[in-house]
Amino acid sequence: MKNMKKITGHAAMFLLFCCMFHFVAGAQAQAGNTNEFRSPPLLDMNTLDDIQKLQKGFVVDYQVFEDRDQPIKLTVTDSGDLVIPYYEGLIKAAGKTCREVAFDVKRELENTHYKRATVRVSLSTIAYTNIGTFSVQGYVKTPGLYQLLPGETYTVAMAIAKAGGGTDFANLRRVKLTRVMDDGERRSFNINVKKVVEEGALEEDMDIQAADQIYVPQSFFR
């Protein structure tokens, strides 16, 4: 009888030990899963923004997926560059899109430090600093001076739209753009904005720059 009690006691202790072991092992496994790094989804770099142009003062989120680090914020310097971690040189960023910069960084990192680099660059903050003005005069609804901001691209047709569009007497076929060139010479260009808007002839349009003057003449036919 005593032996039976002894065996029963040992069996109970063994079962209790097994239960405690499974409980501790399960807790450790759960804790391990909580702290475990989860690989980010595969990035297709071709899906990065290819429209917005970066300018000095812009802040971007930067990440190399193979590093398994969280994104960090980088600021485009006054010289228009980005200082990239683990890369000794500078990457030109001003005037380029996030996708263009990402592929530039990828190429440089794979030449120096990485066998493969999947780079993510995305715009975080825009520095809204006025970089100049342009004027729209003549037969438009709200003539005046308008600001150019970093990262914004205006064409002549867009500038006229910003000025409220042409009046009933506007000749949008012969819009004149006057620009001071780098050598100081003033040049004039004629743009058929009516063709741009009505026929989608985007090749007829022109990007504008700071200090450009746009004049919409009068039409003698309505």
N, C-alpha and C positions, 0 to 999 in steps of 0.2 A: 504494500500500500504506500509505504514511504517512497519507494522507488517510483511509483506511478505519479505521486505528487511532484517529485523532483523533475521527472520528464515533462510534466505539464507546465511547471514553472519555467523550465528552460525554453520550451516551445513558445510560451507567452513572451518571454524576453526577446527571443529571436524575431518574432513577428513585430514587436515594438521597435526593435532596431531597424528592421527592413522599412517600416513606415517612416521612421525618422530620416533614413538615408534617402528615400525617394522624395521626401518633402524638401530636404536641403538641396538635393541635386536639381529639382524642379525650380527652386528659387534662384539658384545660381544660373541656370539656363535662361530663365526669364530676364535676369539682370544683364546677362551677356547679350541677349537680343536687343535690349533697350539701348545699350551703348554701342552696338555694332554699327559701323559706318555702312551706309547704304549707297551703292554706286548710283550716280545721277543717270537719268535716261540719256541715251546716245544723242548727241547734238548734231544736227545737220547744219553746218555753218552757212550753207546757201540760204537758209531761212532768216539769217540776221538782217537787220534793217539796212537797206541800200538806198534810202531816200534822203534822210536828214544828214546834212553836212556838219561835221564837227568844227568847232571854232575854239579859240583860246578861252579858258575859263569854264568850258563845259566839263561836267563830271560824268564818267562812265563807270559801269560795273564791269570788272574784269575777272575772268576765271579761266584756268587751264584745267579741264576735267580730269586729266590724268594725275594731277596733283592731289585730288580728293580734298581740296580746301574749299572753304566758302568763298563767294565772290568778294573782291576788295574794290574800293573806290579809288580811281585815278583821275587826276585833273589835267586837262590839256594846258600845258605851260604857256607863258607869254610868247615863247618862240614857236608855238603850235605843235609841240611834241608831247609824247607820253613817255614817262620813265617806267619801264617794264621790269618787274622783279626777275632776278636771275639772268638778266640780259644787260650787258655793259653799255651798249649804245642807246640811242634814242630812236623812237619810232615816230615818224611824221604822221600827225593826225588831222591837223587843221585842213579843211577843204575836202576831207575824205569821209566816207560813210563808215558806220560801225563794221559792216561786212568787209569793206576794203581794208580797214585797219586790222581786223581779226586775221585775215589771210596774210597780211604783211607780217604780223607777229608770229603766226604759225610758221611761215617760211624761215624767219630768222631763228626761232627757237629750235627748229628741226635741223638747222645748219650748225648749231652750237651746243645745245644741251639735251635735246629730246630726240628719241627715236621717232615718236609720234606725239604731236600736240594738237588737241582739239580745243580751240580757243573760242571763248564767248566774250563779246564786247557789246554792251547795250547802254543806251543813253540813260543816265540817272537824273542829271540836273542841267538845265540850260541857263547859261549866264546871259541874262537879258540886258545887254549893254548896247546902247545905240552906236552903230558904226558909221552913221552918215544919214543923209536925207536925199530924196529925189523930189522933183517937182512935176506936177501935172497941171498944165494950163490950157486955156482955150475953151472949146465948147464941150465941157464936161460939167456934170451937175455939182460937184464939190471940188473945185480947183484948189490947189494949195501944196504945201510941203508935207511929205510923208517920210516916216522913219524906216530905215533899213536895220534889221536886227540880225545878229549872228545866226546862221543856220537857215535863215529865210531866203528863198529865191523868188524874185519877182521878174516876170516878163512884162513887156510893154502892154500886152493885152490885160494881164492881171492888174497892172498899175492903174489902167483906165477903169477897170471894174472897181478897184478900191476907191477911186475918185467918183463913184456913183454911176459910171457909164457915160456915154455920150448923150448930149441933148438932142432934141429933134433936128437941130441944124448942124450936127456934127458930121464931118467927112472922115469916117473911120477908114477909108481906103488910102488916105495919104497922111497918116500920123507921122510926125517928125520927132526923132530922137536926136538930141544934141549932146555930145560927150567930149570932155577934155581928155585927150590921149596922154600917154606917159611922157611924150616929148613936148607937151604943152599945146599942141595943135588942137583946135576945135573941129570936130567932124560931125556931119549930120547924116542920118540914115532915115529912109522912108520905109514905113511898115504898113502893110495892108491888114489892119486889125480886123476889118470886116471879113476878110477871107479866112483869117485865123479862126474867128469865132464861128462863122457859119459853115465853113467847109472843113474845119479841123486841120488846116494847113499850118501845123506847128513849126515847120521849117521856115515859115515867113516871120515868125516871132523872134524877139531878142531878149536875152537876160539883161536886166538893168543893173547899174552900179551906182555907188554913192556919187552925188553931185550931178547925175544925169538930169536932163531937162526934156520933158515930153510935152509936145504941143499938138493939140487936136484942132485942125483948121475948120473953117465953116464950109458947109456944103450949100451950093446954090440950088440943089434939087432935093426934095424931101421924099 
